[in-house]
Amino acid sequence: MSEVNELVRTAAAMVAPGKGILAADESIGTMSSRLEKAGVAPTEENRRAYREMLVTTPGLAVGVSGVILCDETFGQSFSDGRPFPVGIAEAGILPGIKVDTGAKPLAGTPGETVTEGLDGLRERLARYAALGARFAKWRAVIAIGDGRPSYRARRANAHALARYAALCHEAGIVPIVEPEVLMDGTHQVSHCASATSMTLGEVVAELLDFEVRLDGIVLKPNMVVPGKDSGQTVTPEHVARSTVGTLRTVIPDLVAGIAFLSGGQGAAQATANLNAMHGQEAPWPLTFSFGRALVDPALAAWRGRADRVADGQRALAHRVGCNSAALEGKYTDELEYERVV
Ligand code: 13P
């Protein structure tokens, strides 16, 4: 069927060689607090101007296949009047939309969440598809520590991800399936590996149960890293080996591609870890779908000032260039510390 072919083609384009996905889909609340921290008033117009600065970066399509937006930005327009999804598509980039409504406490399971947003999702997806969305994102959040993640939380989140993915395919949209095992905590890297493996195992089981075509999805997992407060340091090679090794035991070869989130790692750290993945044998294309690790330097350079748009864009282009180089194992200190601003 041609609709199926289209899904498979879109998924392949999202993980095309040398390209990654820009996650610029922070909720209104999260974006507002990041703007405030950067000294920018958290207004609707500043959120719009910030996203316009990012997505109109000259040459962005060279290293970015798709941009994930939130509902607010998806309905906004560039200063020249073009709606965001139209302007992004005209730049040769696939427009994407975050469709979950956030992680909420899971009843009966203290300290764990389930991501919500399934009610009315069929209608919302149809509306986003009509406005030009080619792919979507849904993020499940899995915590480690004190017996977590529980089987209940893993299963509830995996079930929601699979129902979301099936609805996306019905709408002709490629789902990014994002089960994020958080870095928060004092756990060792081996604990992250086992939690990630158990979580992904549950996700795959539910996807298969819902007969979701795996060559029409992009998986967005965490890298396997030690807890933020563990005091453990590991090399990028260790992260790469643990991450790809963990994925290989649970993720079927058919999945169109793997696009990692950065999860609060420093920008250069996330790039170094990605670079080391190049040395690992994997059956799927591996790439980045970073948020903070791509945009934080751009926000710091821009600071809400019209006369600093080019500085913000240079900072983003630099991070995209470093990460594209990492996809070929060609990320170096020289590249990182090239003067950009
Ligand atoms: P980070 O790379 O900042 O973790 O964001 C990626 C993302 O899309 C989280 O849902």
py3Dmol code that shows the C-alpha trace and the ligand (Angstrom):
import py3Dmol

protein = """\
ATOM      1  CA  MET A   1       0.000   0.000   0.000  1.00  0.00           C
ATOM      2  CA  SER A   2       1.388   3.418  -0.906  1.00  0.00           C
ATOM      3  CA  GLU A   3       0.418   4.963   2.461  1.00  0.00           C
ATOM      4  CA  VAL A   4       2.528   2.346   4.188  1.00  0.00           C
ATOM      5  CA  ASN A   5       5.430   3.010   1.820  1.00  0.00           C
ATOM      6  CA  GLU A   6       5.141   6.695   2.607  1.00  0.00           C
ATOM      7  CA  LEU A   7       5.421   5.990   6.355  1.00  0.00           C
ATOM      8  CA  VAL A   8       8.463   3.819   5.822  1.00  0.00           C
ATOM      9  CA  ARG A   9      10.068   6.458   3.584  1.00  0.00           C
ATOM     10  CA  THR A  10       9.411   9.208   6.129  1.00  0.00           C
ATOM     11  CA  ALA A  11      10.860   7.134   8.970  1.00  0.00           C
ATOM     12  CA  ALA A  12      13.980   6.443   6.872  1.00  0.00           C
ATOM     13  CA  ALA A  13      14.301  10.154   6.033  1.00  0.00           C
ATOM     14  CA  MET A  14      14.198  11.029   9.740  1.00  0.00           C
ATOM     15  CA  VAL A  15      17.309   8.933  10.363  1.00  0.00           C
ATOM     16  CA  ALA A  16      19.051   9.639   7.036  1.00  0.00           C
ATOM     17  CA  PRO A  17      22.867   9.495   7.105  1.00  0.00           C
ATOM     18  CA  GLY A  18      24.464  12.536   8.742  1.00  0.00           C
ATOM     19  CA  LYS A  19      21.153  13.926  10.001  1.00  0.00           C
ATOM     20  CA  GLY A  20      19.403  14.091  13.365  1.00  0.00           C
ATOM     21  CA  ILE A  21      16.187  15.502  14.798  1.00  0.00           C
ATOM     22  CA  LEU A  22      15.915  18.809  16.646  1.00  0.00           C
ATOM     23  CA  ALA A  23      13.627  18.581  19.696  1.00  0.00           C
ATOM     24  CA  ALA A  24      12.186  22.083  20.162  1.00  0.00           C
ATOM     25  CA  ASP A  25       8.923  20.914  21.704  1.00  0.00           C
ATOM     26  CA  GLU A  26       9.231  22.051  25.314  1.00  0.00           C
ATOM     27  CA  SER A  27       5.818  22.664  26.856  1.00  0.00           C
ATOM     28  CA  ILE A  28       4.750  26.272  27.458  1.00  0.00           C
ATOM     29  CA  GLY A  29       5.683  25.915  31.162  1.00  0.00           C
ATOM     30  CA  THR A  30       9.134  24.411  30.563  1.00  0.00           C
ATOM     31  CA  MET A  31       9.952  26.847  27.759  1.00  0.00           C
ATOM     32  CA  SER A  32       8.844  29.804  29.838  1.00  0.00           C
ATOM     33  CA  SER A  33      11.094  28.858  32.739  1.00  0.00           C
ATOM     34  CA  ARG A  34      14.068  28.305  30.392  1.00  0.00           C
ATOM     35  CA  LEU A  35      13.472  31.746  28.861  1.00  0.00           C
ATOM     36  CA  GLU A  36      13.264  33.330  32.306  1.00  0.00           C
ATOM     37  CA  LYS A  37      16.534  31.701  33.347  1.00  0.00           C
ATOM     38  CA  ALA A  38      18.134  33.186  30.219  1.00  0.00           C
ATOM     39  CA  GLY A  39      16.787  36.621  31.182  1.00  0.00           C
ATOM     40  CA  VAL A  40      14.054  36.659  28.523  1.00  0.00           C
ATOM     41  CA  ALA A  41      10.433  37.541  29.378  1.00  0.00           C
ATOM     42  CA  PRO A  42       8.370  34.320  29.046  1.00  0.00           C
ATOM     43  CA  THR A  43       5.773  35.683  26.634  1.00  0.00           C
ATOM     44  CA  GLU A  44       4.003  33.908  23.782  1.00  0.00           C
ATOM     45  CA  GLU A  45       5.815  36.196  21.327  1.00  0.00           C
ATOM     46  CA  ASN A  46       9.246  35.431  22.820  1.00  0.00           C
ATOM     47  CA  ARG A  47       8.567  31.688  22.685  1.00  0.00           C
ATOM     48  CA  ARG A  48       7.632  32.167  19.019  1.00  0.00           C
ATOM     49  CA  ALA A  49      10.645  34.346  18.224  1.00  0.00           C
ATOM     50  CA  TYR A  50      12.986  31.863  19.916  1.00  0.00           C
ATOM     51  CA  ARG A  51      11.661  28.938  17.868  1.00  0.00           C
ATOM     52  CA  GLU A  52      11.765  31.023  14.670  1.00  0.00           C
ATOM     53  CA  MET A  53      15.416  31.867  15.416  1.00  0.00           C
ATOM     54  CA  LEU A  54      16.181  28.143  15.776  1.00  0.00           C
ATOM     55  CA  VAL A  55      14.369  26.751  12.754  1.00  0.00           C
ATOM     56  CA  THR A  56      15.449  29.481  10.322  1.00  0.00           C
ATOM     57  CA  THR A  57      19.132  28.787  10.998  1.00  0.00           C
ATOM     58  CA  PRO A  58      20.810  28.924   7.571  1.00  0.00           C
ATOM     59  CA  GLY A  59      21.707  25.458   6.289  1.00  0.00           C
ATOM     60  CA  LEU A  60      19.875  23.678   9.131  1.00  0.00           C
ATOM     61  CA  ALA A  61      18.570  21.000   6.728  1.00  0.00           C
ATOM     62  CA  VAL A  62      22.132  19.772   6.106  1.00  0.00           C
ATOM     63  CA  GLY A  63      22.278  18.168   9.562  1.00  0.00           C
ATOM     64  CA  VAL A  64      18.645  18.183  10.690  1.00  0.00           C
ATOM     65  CA  SER A  65      16.002  15.925   9.134  1.00  0.00           C
ATOM     66  CA  GLY A  66      13.090  16.970  11.325  1.00  0.00           C
ATOM     67  CA  VAL A  67      12.030  19.421  14.016  1.00  0.00           C
ATOM     68  CA  ILE A  68       9.656  18.515  16.846  1.00  0.00           C
ATOM     69  CA  LEU A  69       7.349  21.358  17.877  1.00  0.00           C
ATOM     70  CA  CYS A  70       4.745  21.685  20.614  1.00  0.00           C
ATOM     71  CA  ASP A  71       1.111  22.562  19.935  1.00  0.00           C
ATOM     72  CA  GLU A  72       1.618  26.279  20.587  1.00  0.00           C
ATOM     73  CA  THR A  73       4.433  26.668  18.041  1.00  0.00           C
ATOM     74  CA  PHE A  74       2.694  24.427  15.510  1.00  0.00           C
ATOM     75  CA  GLY A  75      -0.116  26.992  15.353  1.00  0.00           C
ATOM     76  CA  GLN A  76       2.189  30.034  15.208  1.00  0.00           C
ATOM     77  CA  SER A  77       3.763  31.722  12.184  1.00  0.00           C
ATOM     78  CA  PHE A  78       7.151  33.075  11.129  1.00  0.00           C
ATOM     79  CA  SER A  79       7.442  36.856  11.052  1.00  0.00           C
ATOM     80  CA  ASP A  80       6.905  36.658   7.259  1.00  0.00           C
ATOM     81  CA  GLY A  81       3.471  35.117   7.891  1.00  0.00           C
ATOM     82  CA  ARG A  82       4.203  31.493   6.953  1.00  0.00           C
ATOM     83  CA  PRO A  83       2.896  28.976   9.490  1.00  0.00           C
ATOM     84  CA  PHE A  84       5.750  27.106  11.248  1.00  0.00           C
ATOM     85  CA  PRO A  85       5.006  23.718   9.650  1.00  0.00           C
ATOM     86  CA  VAL A  86       4.959  25.336   6.185  1.00  0.00           C
ATOM     87  CA  GLY A  87       8.171  27.321   6.683  1.00  0.00           C
ATOM     88  CA  ILE A  88       9.957  24.267   8.083  1.00  0.00           C
ATOM     89  CA  ALA A  89       8.834  22.042   5.198  1.00  0.00           C
ATOM     90  CA  GLU A  90       9.937  24.720   2.703  1.00  0.00           C
ATOM     91  CA  ALA A  91      13.393  24.591   4.282  1.00  0.00           C
ATOM     92  CA  GLY A  92      13.555  20.859   3.449  1.00  0.00           C
ATOM     93  CA  ILE A  93      12.914  19.708   7.019  1.00  0.00           C
ATOM     94  CA  LEU A  94      10.122  17.419   8.238  1.00  0.00           C
ATOM     95  CA  PRO A  95       7.725  19.094  10.703  1.00  0.00           C
ATOM     96  CA  GLY A  96       6.873  17.021  13.788  1.00  0.00           C
ATOM     97  CA  ILE A  97       4.520  17.493  16.720  1.00  0.00           C
ATOM     98  CA  LYS A  98       4.619  16.392  20.359  1.00  0.00           C
ATOM     99  CA  VAL A  99       1.196  14.923  21.094  1.00  0.00           C
ATOM    100  CA  ASP A 100       1.360  13.604  24.646  1.00  0.00           C
ATOM    101  CA  THR A 101      -0.063  15.781  27.405  1.00  0.00           C
ATOM    102  CA  GLY A 102       2.592  15.020  29.969  1.00  0.00           C
ATOM    103  CA  ALA A 103       3.622  12.502  32.615  1.00  0.00           C
ATOM    104  CA  LYS A 104       1.093  12.299  35.478  1.00  0.00           C
ATOM    105  CA  PRO A 105       1.278  10.376  38.777  1.00  0.00           C
ATOM    106  CA  LEU A 106       0.316   6.737  38.224  1.00  0.00           C
ATOM    107  CA  ALA A 107      -2.386   5.811  40.732  1.00  0.00           C
ATOM    108  CA  GLY A 108      -1.314   3.231  43.286  1.00  0.00           C
ATOM    109  CA  THR A 109       2.344   3.576  42.306  1.00  0.00           C
ATOM    110  CA  PRO A 110       4.059   6.273  44.397  1.00  0.00           C
ATOM    111  CA  GLY A 111       6.873   8.159  42.675  1.00  0.00           C
ATOM    112  CA  GLU A 112       6.078   6.879  39.198  1.00  0.00           C
ATOM    113  CA  THR A 113       4.175   8.377  36.298  1.00  0.00           C
ATOM    114  CA  VAL A 114       2.201   7.413  33.246  1.00  0.00           C
ATOM    115  CA  THR A 115       2.152   9.686  30.226  1.00  0.00           C
ATOM    116  CA  GLU A 116      -1.336  10.820  29.255  1.00  0.00           C
ATOM    117  CA  GLY A 117      -2.917  12.132  26.061  1.00  0.00           C
ATOM    118  CA  LEU A 118      -4.719   9.223  24.381  1.00  0.00           C
ATOM    119  CA  ASP A 119      -8.217  10.687  24.747  1.00  0.00           C
ATOM    120  CA  GLY A 120      -9.118  12.498  21.525  1.00  0.00           C
ATOM    121  CA  LEU A 121      -5.725  11.668  20.018  1.00  0.00           C
ATOM    122  CA  ARG A 122      -7.193  10.279  16.763  1.00  0.00           C
ATOM    123  CA  GLU A 123      -8.851  13.641  16.050  1.00  0.00           C
ATOM    124  CA  ARG A 124      -5.800  15.661  17.066  1.00  0.00           C
ATOM    125  CA  LEU A 125      -3.524  13.578  14.841  1.00  0.00           C
ATOM    126  CA  ALA A 126      -5.849  14.068  11.863  1.00  0.00           C
ATOM    127  CA  ARG A 127      -5.784  17.830  12.471  1.00  0.00           C
ATOM    128  CA  TYR A 128      -1.966  17.927  12.779  1.00  0.00           C
ATOM    129  CA  ALA A 129      -1.582  15.790   9.640  1.00  0.00           C
ATOM    130  CA  ALA A 130      -3.789  18.233   7.714  1.00  0.00           C
ATOM    131  CA  LEU A 131      -1.563  21.083   8.920  1.00  0.00           C
ATOM    132  CA  GLY A 132       1.549  19.288   7.641  1.00  0.00           C
ATOM    133  CA  ALA A 133       2.836  17.107  10.502  1.00  0.00           C
ATOM    134  CA  ARG A 134       4.860  14.187   9.149  1.00  0.00           C
ATOM    135  CA  PHE A 135       5.818  12.674  12.462  1.00  0.00           C
ATOM    136  CA  ALA A 136       4.856  12.842  16.134  1.00  0.00           C
ATOM    137  CA  LYS A 137       6.431  12.294  19.529  1.00  0.00           C
ATOM    138  CA  TRP A 138       5.241  10.770  22.814  1.00  0.00           C
ATOM    139  CA  ARG A 139       7.557  10.648  25.829  1.00  0.00           C
ATOM    140  CA  ALA A 140       7.188   8.155  28.632  1.00  0.00           C
ATOM    141  CA  VAL A 141       9.202   8.872  31.782  1.00  0.00           C
ATOM    142  CA  ILE A 142      10.747   6.035  33.784  1.00  0.00           C
ATOM    143  CA  ALA A 143      12.490   6.669  37.116  1.00  0.00           C
ATOM    144  CA  ILE A 144      15.187   4.542  38.767  1.00  0.00           C
ATOM    145  CA  GLY A 145      15.543   3.984  42.528  1.00  0.00           C
ATOM    146  CA  ASP A 146      13.785   2.376  45.540  1.00  0.00           C
ATOM    147  CA  GLY A 147      12.405  -0.532  43.560  1.00  0.00           C
ATOM    148  CA  ARG A 148      11.642   1.611  40.542  1.00  0.00           C
ATOM    149  CA  PRO A 149      10.876   1.155  37.730  1.00  0.00           C
ATOM    150  CA  SER A 150       8.011  -1.101  38.760  1.00  0.00           C
ATOM    151  CA  TYR A 151       6.546  -3.593  36.328  1.00  0.00           C
ATOM    152  CA  ARG A 152       3.266  -1.678  36.608  1.00  0.00           C
ATOM    153  CA  ALA A 153       4.793   1.637  35.512  1.00  0.00           C
ATOM    154  CA  ARG A 154       6.741   0.023  32.690  1.00  0.00           C
ATOM    155  CA  ARG A 155       3.687  -1.793  31.404  1.00  0.00           C
ATOM    156  CA  ALA A 156       1.312   1.186  31.686  1.00  0.00           C
ATOM    157  CA  ASN A 157       3.731   3.427  29.790  1.00  0.00           C
ATOM    158  CA  ALA A 158       4.521   0.809  27.150  1.00  0.00           C
ATOM    159  CA  HIS A 159       0.819   0.210  26.576  1.00  0.00           C
ATOM    160  CA  ALA A 160       0.185   3.937  26.062  1.00  0.00           C
ATOM    161  CA  LEU A 161       3.163   4.218  23.695  1.00  0.00           C
ATOM    162  CA  ALA A 162       1.863   1.350  21.578  1.00  0.00           C
ATOM    163  CA  ARG A 163      -1.674   2.772  21.389  1.00  0.00           C
ATOM    164  CA  TYR A 164      -0.207   6.145  20.410  1.00  0.00           C
ATOM    165  CA  ALA A 165       2.012   4.538  17.744  1.00  0.00           C
ATOM    166  CA  ALA A 166      -0.910   2.608  16.250  1.00  0.00           C
ATOM    167  CA  LEU A 167      -3.006   5.797  16.084  1.00  0.00           C
ATOM    168  CA  CYS A 168      -0.131   7.662  14.398  1.00  0.00           C
ATOM    169  CA  HIS A 169       0.073   5.042  11.670  1.00  0.00           C
ATOM    170  CA  GLU A 170      -3.665   5.256  11.152  1.00  0.00           C
ATOM    171  CA  ALA A 171      -3.162   9.022  10.532  1.00  0.00           C
ATOM    172  CA  GLY A 172      -0.205   8.502   8.173  1.00  0.00           C
ATOM    173  CA  ILE A 173       2.239   9.959  10.712  1.00  0.00           C
ATOM    174  CA  VAL A 174       5.519   8.363  11.868  1.00  0.00           C
ATOM    175  CA  PRO A 175       5.593   7.953  15.657  1.00  0.00           C
ATOM    176  CA  ILE A 176       8.725   8.707  17.639  1.00  0.00           C
ATOM    177  CA  VAL A 177       8.434   6.214  20.490  1.00  0.00           C
ATOM    178  CA  GLU A 178      10.273   7.705  23.468  1.00  0.00           C
ATOM    179  CA  PRO A 179      10.596   5.704  26.673  1.00  0.00           C
ATOM    180  CA  GLU A 180      13.065   7.806  28.673  1.00  0.00           C
ATOM    181  CA  VAL A 181      14.804   6.200  31.630  1.00  0.00           C
ATOM    182  CA  LEU A 182      15.865   9.236  33.653  1.00  0.00           C
ATOM    183  CA  MET A 183      19.438  10.058  34.669  1.00  0.00           C
ATOM    184  CA  ASP A 184      18.214  11.322  38.069  1.00  0.00           C
ATOM    185  CA  GLY A 185      19.615   9.304  40.966  1.00  0.00           C
ATOM    186  CA  THR A 186      22.661   7.674  42.465  1.00  0.00           C
ATOM    187  CA  HIS A 187      22.520   4.437  40.467  1.00  0.00           C
ATOM    188  CA  GLN A 188      25.455   2.896  38.632  1.00  0.00           C
ATOM    189  CA  VAL A 189      25.568   2.543  34.860  1.00  0.00           C
ATOM    190  CA  SER A 190      24.794  -1.197  35.123  1.00  0.00           C
ATOM    191  CA  HIS A 191      21.511  -0.340  36.866  1.00  0.00           C
ATOM    192  CA  CYS A 192      20.587   2.030  34.044  1.00  0.00           C
ATOM    193  CA  ALA A 193      21.340  -0.778  31.573  1.00  0.00           C
ATOM    194  CA  SER A 194      18.985  -3.219  33.315  1.00  0.00           C
ATOM    195  CA  ALA A 195      16.192  -0.638  33.764  1.00  0.00           C
ATOM    196  CA  THR A 196      16.525   0.390  30.102  1.00  0.00           C
ATOM    197  CA  SER A 197      16.488  -3.210  28.947  1.00  0.00           C
ATOM    198  CA  MET A 198      13.364  -4.072  30.997  1.00  0.00           C
ATOM    199  CA  THR A 199      11.593  -0.903  29.838  1.00  0.00           C
ATOM    200  CA  LEU A 200      12.386  -1.415  26.166  1.00  0.00           C
ATOM    201  CA  GLY A 201      11.403  -5.069  26.405  1.00  0.00           C
ATOM    202  CA  GLU A 202       7.951  -4.045  27.591  1.00  0.00           C
ATOM    203  CA  VAL A 203       7.665  -1.410  24.837  1.00  0.00           C
ATOM    204  CA  VAL A 204       8.566  -3.886  22.096  1.00  0.00           C
ATOM    205  CA  ALA A 205       6.080  -6.453  23.448  1.00  0.00           C
ATOM    206  CA  GLU A 206       3.251  -3.889  23.363  1.00  0.00           C
ATOM    207  CA  LEU A 207       4.213  -2.612  19.897  1.00  0.00           C
ATOM    208  CA  LEU A 208       4.102  -6.173  18.579  1.00  0.00           C
ATOM    209  CA  ASP A 209       0.801  -6.792  20.358  1.00  0.00           C
ATOM    210  CA  PHE A 210      -0.694  -3.766  18.579  1.00  0.00           C
ATOM    211  CA  GLU A 211       0.868  -4.907  15.272  1.00  0.00           C
ATOM    212  CA  VAL A 212       2.691  -1.624  14.837  1.00  0.00           C
ATOM    213  CA  ARG A 213       4.953  -1.718  11.745  1.00  0.00           C
ATOM    214  CA  LEU A 214       8.430  -1.407  13.169  1.00  0.00           C
ATOM    215  CA  ASP A 215       9.971  -0.043   9.961  1.00  0.00           C
ATOM    216  CA  GLY A 216       7.541   2.875  10.317  1.00  0.00           C
ATOM    217  CA  ILE A 217       8.680   4.020  13.775  1.00  0.00           C
ATOM    218  CA  VAL A 218      11.713   5.801  15.180  1.00  0.00           C
ATOM    219  CA  LEU A 219      12.731   4.769  18.694  1.00  0.00           C
ATOM    220  CA  LYS A 220      14.026   7.544  20.953  1.00  0.00           C
ATOM    221  CA  PRO A 221      15.725   5.991  23.971  1.00  0.00           C
ATOM    222  CA  ASN A 222      18.084   7.320  26.610  1.00  0.00           C
ATOM    223  CA  MET A 223      21.748   6.464  26.397  1.00  0.00           C
ATOM    224  CA  VAL A 224      22.893   4.043  29.088  1.00  0.00           C
ATOM    225  CA  VAL A 225      24.707   6.326  31.544  1.00  0.00           C
ATOM    226  CA  PRO A 226      25.336   6.441  35.322  1.00  0.00           C
ATOM    227  CA  GLY A 227      22.938   8.347  37.611  1.00  0.00           C
ATOM    228  CA  LYS A 228      23.642  12.093  37.846  1.00  0.00           C
ATOM    229  CA  ASP A 229      24.509  11.807  41.539  1.00  0.00           C
ATOM    230  CA  SER A 230      26.311   8.455  41.432  1.00  0.00           C
ATOM    231  CA  GLY A 231      29.822   9.874  41.346  1.00  0.00           C
ATOM    232  CA  GLN A 232      30.612   7.238  38.712  1.00  0.00           C
ATOM    233  CA  THR A 233      32.413   8.387  35.587  1.00  0.00           C
ATOM    234  CA  VAL A 234      32.491   6.271  32.472  1.00  0.00           C
ATOM    235  CA  THR A 235      34.142   6.796  29.108  1.00  0.00           C
ATOM    236  CA  PRO A 236      32.173   7.481  25.929  1.00  0.00           C
ATOM    237  CA  GLU A 237      33.287   4.033  24.725  1.00  0.00           C
ATOM    238  CA  HIS A 238      31.724   2.482  27.832  1.00  0.00           C
ATOM    239  CA  VAL A 239      28.475   4.395  27.253  1.00  0.00           C
ATOM    240  CA  ALA A 240      28.458   3.372  23.589  1.00  0.00           C
ATOM    241  CA  ARG A 241      29.102  -0.303  24.370  1.00  0.00           C
ATOM    242  CA  SER A 242      26.473  -0.471  27.136  1.00  0.00           C
ATOM    243  CA  THR A 243      23.906   1.439  25.118  1.00  0.00           C
ATOM    244  CA  VAL A 244      24.196  -0.452  21.846  1.00  0.00           C
ATOM    245  CA  GLY A 245      24.663  -3.747  23.703  1.00  0.00           C
ATOM    246  CA  THR A 246      21.446  -3.147  25.673  1.00  0.00           C
ATOM    247  CA  LEU A 247      19.487  -2.126  22.597  1.00  0.00           C
ATOM    248  CA  ARG A 248      20.706  -5.113  20.598  1.00  0.00           C
ATOM    249  CA  THR A 249      19.288  -7.572  23.098  1.00  0.00           C
ATOM    250  CA  VAL A 250      15.737  -6.168  22.886  1.00  0.00           C
ATOM    251  CA  ILE A 251      15.143  -4.023  19.794  1.00  0.00           C
ATOM    252  CA  PRO A 252      14.211  -5.874  16.599  1.00  0.00           C
ATOM    253  CA  ASP A 253      16.396  -5.141  13.559  1.00  0.00           C
ATOM    254  CA  LEU A 254      13.336  -3.957  11.651  1.00  0.00           C
ATOM    255  CA  VAL A 255      12.971  -0.694  13.629  1.00  0.00           C
ATOM    256  CA  ALA A 256      13.650   2.172  11.174  1.00  0.00           C
ATOM    257  CA  GLY A 257      16.169   3.905  13.406  1.00  0.00           C
ATOM    258  CA  ILE A 258      17.279   4.958  16.855  1.00  0.00           C
ATOM    259  CA  ALA A 259      17.450   8.688  17.714  1.00  0.00           C
ATOM    260  CA  PHE A 260      18.864   9.301  21.183  1.00  0.00           C
ATOM    261  CA  LEU A 261      17.654  11.975  23.599  1.00  0.00           C
ATOM    262  CA  SER A 262      20.294  13.886  25.565  1.00  0.00           C
ATOM    263  CA  GLY A 263      18.465  13.664  28.912  1.00  0.00           C
ATOM    264  CA  GLY A 264      20.387  16.383  30.756  1.00  0.00           C
ATOM    265  CA  GLN A 265      23.912  15.386  29.701  1.00  0.00           C
ATOM    266  CA  GLY A 266      26.158  18.320  28.861  1.00  0.00           C
ATOM    267  CA  ALA A 267      26.157  19.223  25.177  1.00  0.00           C
ATOM    268  CA  ALA A 268      29.738  18.114  24.504  1.00  0.00           C
ATOM    269  CA  GLN A 269      29.294  14.941  26.595  1.00  0.00           C
ATOM    270  CA  ALA A 270      26.230  13.870  24.625  1.00  0.00           C
ATOM    271  CA  THR A 271      28.119  14.463  21.364  1.00  0.00           C
ATOM    272  CA  ALA A 272      31.174  12.523  22.555  1.00  0.00           C
ATOM    273  CA  ASN A 273      28.962   9.591  23.558  1.00  0.00           C
ATOM    274  CA  LEU A 274      27.213   9.668  20.185  1.00  0.00           C
ATOM    275  CA  ASN A 275      30.589   9.777  18.436  1.00  0.00           C
ATOM    276  CA  ALA A 276      31.675   6.619  20.258  1.00  0.00           C
ATOM    277  CA  MET A 277      28.539   4.790  19.055  1.00  0.00           C
ATOM    278  CA  HIS A 278      29.989   4.958  15.567  1.00  0.00           C
ATOM    279  CA  GLY A 279      32.452   2.248  16.588  1.00  0.00           C
ATOM    280  CA  GLN A 280      29.630  -0.142  17.555  1.00  0.00           C
ATOM    281  CA  GLU A 281      27.969  -2.506  15.175  1.00  0.00           C
ATOM    282  CA  ALA A 282      24.225  -1.945  15.076  1.00  0.00           C
ATOM    283  CA  PRO A 283      21.473  -3.156  12.754  1.00  0.00           C
ATOM    284  CA  TRP A 284      19.672   0.233  12.711  1.00  0.00           C
ATOM    285  CA  PRO A 285      20.803   3.772  11.858  1.00  0.00           C
ATOM    286  CA  LEU A 286      21.790   5.589  15.070  1.00  0.00           C
ATOM    287  CA  THR A 287      21.375   9.355  15.393  1.00  0.00           C
ATOM    288  CA  PHE A 288      20.470  12.194  17.744  1.00  0.00           C
ATOM    289  CA  SER A 289      17.162  13.769  18.679  1.00  0.00           C
ATOM    290  CA  PHE A 290      18.531  16.159  21.255  1.00  0.00           C
ATOM    291  CA  GLY A 291      16.728  19.021  22.950  1.00  0.00           C
ATOM    292  CA  ARG A 292      18.891  20.746  25.552  1.00  0.00           C
ATOM    293  CA  ALA A 293      22.183  19.454  24.110  1.00  0.00           C
ATOM    294  CA  LEU A 294      21.392  21.262  20.841  1.00  0.00           C
ATOM    295  CA  VAL A 295      19.563  24.393  21.901  1.00  0.00           C
ATOM    296  CA  ASP A 296      20.992  25.491  25.262  1.00  0.00           C
ATOM    297  CA  PRO A 297      24.027  27.254  23.707  1.00  0.00           C
ATOM    298  CA  ALA A 298      21.750  28.914  21.137  1.00  0.00           C
ATOM    299  CA  LEU A 299      19.422  30.277  23.824  1.00  0.00           C
ATOM    300  CA  ALA A 300      22.399  31.575  25.823  1.00  0.00           C
ATOM    301  CA  ALA A 301      23.792  33.325  22.734  1.00  0.00           C
ATOM    302  CA  TRP A 302      20.453  34.816  21.625  1.00  0.00           C
ATOM    303  CA  ARG A 303      19.087  36.006  24.997  1.00  0.00           C
ATOM    304  CA  GLY A 304      15.926  37.356  23.383  1.00  0.00           C
ATOM    305  CA  ARG A 305      17.658  40.071  21.377  1.00  0.00           C
ATOM    306  CA  ALA A 306      16.810  40.698  17.740  1.00  0.00           C
ATOM    307  CA  ASP A 307      20.402  41.827  17.122  1.00  0.00           C
ATOM    308  CA  ARG A 308      21.701  38.461  18.372  1.00  0.00           C
ATOM    309  CA  VAL A 309      19.623  36.148  16.165  1.00  0.00           C
ATOM    310  CA  ALA A 310      22.665  35.355  14.018  1.00  0.00           C
ATOM    311  CA  ASP A 311      24.696  34.502  17.162  1.00  0.00           C
ATOM    312  CA  GLY A 312      22.023  32.101  18.365  1.00  0.00           C
ATOM    313  CA  GLN A 313      21.853  30.503  14.936  1.00  0.00           C
ATOM    314  CA  ARG A 314      25.643  30.129  14.769  1.00  0.00           C
ATOM    315  CA  ALA A 315      25.596  28.391  18.158  1.00  0.00           C
ATOM    316  CA  LEU A 316      22.897  25.967  16.983  1.00  0.00           C
ATOM    317  CA  ALA A 317      24.661  25.350  13.663  1.00  0.00           C
ATOM    318  CA  HIS A 318      27.848  24.567  15.583  1.00  0.00           C
ATOM    319  CA  ARG A 319      26.142  21.936  17.758  1.00  0.00           C
ATOM    320  CA  VAL A 320      24.378  20.416  14.767  1.00  0.00           C
ATOM    321  CA  GLY A 321      27.711  20.299  12.902  1.00  0.00           C
ATOM    322  CA  CYS A 322      29.449  18.609  15.859  1.00  0.00           C
ATOM    323  CA  ASN A 323      26.682  16.018  16.146  1.00  0.00           C
ATOM    324  CA  SER A 324      26.607  15.355  12.395  1.00  0.00           C
ATOM    325  CA  ALA A 325      30.360  14.783  12.530  1.00  0.00           C
ATOM    326  CA  ALA A 326      29.809  12.415  15.470  1.00  0.00           C
ATOM    327  CA  LEU A 327      27.502  10.308  13.314  1.00  0.00           C
ATOM    328  CA  GLU A 328      30.558   9.501  11.218  1.00  0.00           C
ATOM    329  CA  GLY A 329      32.874   9.143  14.231  1.00  0.00           C
ATOM    330  CA  LYS A 330      34.588  12.401  13.229  1.00  0.00           C
ATOM    331  CA  TYR A 331      33.886  14.564  16.292  1.00  0.00           C
ATOM    332  CA  THR A 332      37.090  16.003  17.744  1.00  0.00           C
ATOM    333  CA  ASP A 333      38.160  18.592  20.337  1.00  0.00           C
ATOM    334  CA  GLU A 334      39.309  20.865  17.505  1.00  0.00           C
ATOM    335  CA  LEU A 335      35.827  20.796  16.021  1.00  0.00           C
ATOM    336  CA  GLU A 336      34.226  21.423  19.440  1.00  0.00           C
ATOM    337  CA  TYR A 337      36.377  24.402  20.329  1.00  0.00           C
ATOM    338  CA  GLU A 338      36.357  26.121  16.964  1.00  0.00           C
ATOM    339  CA  ARG A 339      35.307  29.722  17.623  1.00  0.00           C
ATOM    340  CA  VAL A 340      31.641  30.101  16.762  1.00  0.00           C
ATOM    341  CA  VAL A 341      30.433  33.403  18.158  1.00  0.00           C
TER     342      VAL A 341
END
"""
ligand_1 = """\
10
13P
P 16.647 16.323 25.786
O 17.627 15.953 24.683
O 16.876 17.688 26.359
O 16.537 15.230 26.805
O 15.231 16.441 25.090
C 14.860 15.501 24.166
C 13.416 15.335 24.222
O 12.745 15.440 23.228
C 12.804 15.001 25.513
O 11.503 14.580 25.311
"""
view = py3Dmol.view(width=600, height=400)
view.addModel(protein, "pdb")
view.setStyle({"model": 0}, {"cartoon": {"style": "trace"}})
view.addModel(ligand_1, "xyz")
view.setStyle({"model": 1}, {"stick": {}})
view.zoomTo()
view.show()
